[in-house]
Amino acid sequence: MASVAELRAAVDAAVQQVNEGQAAIQAAREKLGEAQQSLAAALEGGAHEAVGTAQASLSQADQQLEECFSATQVAIEAAQNYTAML
């Protein structure tokens, strides 16, 4: 069985990986925002259904990334609570 120090180190390593994942999620959200702005500028005044679909899909992707970020935050808090109890 692993020692308390080993468990804490393993959890800390996992939390660090999650933090890196969160940074990637944030970067992806920023890129999606840039894409939305570029698309809106390029298609300004366009009323084609495909334009609306593209914008809605980008918005949905951003919302799902936000949900992913929130879920990872809950995971970090749970892991930190666990190590605090050790």
C-alpha positions as CSV (number, residue, x, y, z in Angstrom):
1,M,0.0,0.0,0.0
2,A,1.2,3.5,-0.8
3,S,2.2,5.9,1.9
4,V,0.3,9.1,2.6
5,A,3.1,11.1,1.0
6,E,3.0,8.9,-2.1
7,L,-0.8,9.3,-2.3
8,R,-0.5,13.0,-2.0
9,A,2.2,13.2,-4.6
10,A,0.1,11.1,-7.0
11,V,-3.0,13.2,-6.5
12,D,-1.0,16.4,-6.9
13,A,0.4,15.1,-10.2
14,A,-3.2,14.3,-11.3
15,V,-4.3,17.8,-10.3
16,Q,-1.5,19.3,-12.3
17,Q,-2.5,17.3,-15.4
18,V,-6.1,18.6,-14.9
19,N,-4.8,22.1,-14.6
20,E,-3.0,21.6,-17.9
21,G,-6.2,20.3,-19.4
22,Q,-8.0,23.4,-18.1
23,A,-5.5,25.6,-19.8
24,A,-6.2,23.7,-23.1
25,I,-9.9,24.2,-22.6
26,Q,-9.4,27.9,-22.0
27,A,-7.3,28.2,-25.1
28,A,-9.9,26.3,-27.2
29,R,-12.6,28.6,-25.9
30,E,-10.5,31.6,-26.9
31,K,-10.0,30.2,-30.4
32,L,-13.7,29.5,-30.8
33,G,-14.4,33.1,-29.8
34,E,-12.0,34.3,-32.4
35,A,-13.6,32.0,-35.0
36,Q,-17.0,33.3,-34.1
37,Q,-15.9,36.9,-34.6
38,S,-14.2,36.2,-37.8
39,L,-17.2,34.3,-39.2
40,A,-19.5,37.1,-38.1
41,A,-17.3,39.7,-39.8
42,A,-16.9,37.7,-43.0
43,L,-20.6,36.9,-43.2
44,E,-22.0,40.2,-42.0
45,G,-25.5,40.7,-43.3
46,G,-25.7,37.1,-44.6
47,A,-29.1,35.6,-43.8
48,H,-28.4,32.1,-45.2
49,E,-29.4,29.3,-42.9
50,A,-25.9,27.9,-42.9
51,V,-24.6,31.1,-41.3
52,G,-26.9,30.7,-38.4
53,T,-26.1,27.1,-38.1
54,A,-22.4,27.7,-38.0
55,Q,-22.8,30.4,-35.4
56,A,-25.1,28.2,-33.3
57,S,-22.7,25.3,-33.5
58,L,-19.8,27.4,-32.4
59,S,-21.8,28.8,-29.5
60,Q,-22.8,25.2,-28.5
61,A,-19.2,24.1,-28.6
62,D,-18.2,27.0,-26.4
63,Q,-20.9,26.1,-23.9
64,Q,-19.8,22.5,-23.8
65,L,-16.2,23.5,-23.2
66,E,-17.4,25.7,-20.3
67,E,-19.2,22.7,-18.8
68,C,-16.1,20.6,-19.2
69,F,-14.0,23.3,-17.4
70,S,-16.6,23.3,-14.6
71,A,-16.5,19.5,-14.3
72,T,-12.7,19.5,-14.1
73,Q,-12.9,22.2,-11.4
74,V,-15.2,19.9,-9.3
75,A,-12.7,17.1,-9.8
76,I,-9.8,19.2,-8.6
77,E,-11.8,20.3,-5.5
78,A,-12.7,16.7,-4.7
79,A,-9.1,15.5,-5.1
80,Q,-7.8,18.3,-2.9
81,N,-10.5,17.5,-0.3
82,Y,-9.3,13.9,-0.3
83,T,-5.7,14.8,0.2
84,A,-6.6,17.2,3.0
85,M,-8.2,14.3,4.8
86,L,-5.1,12.1,4.6
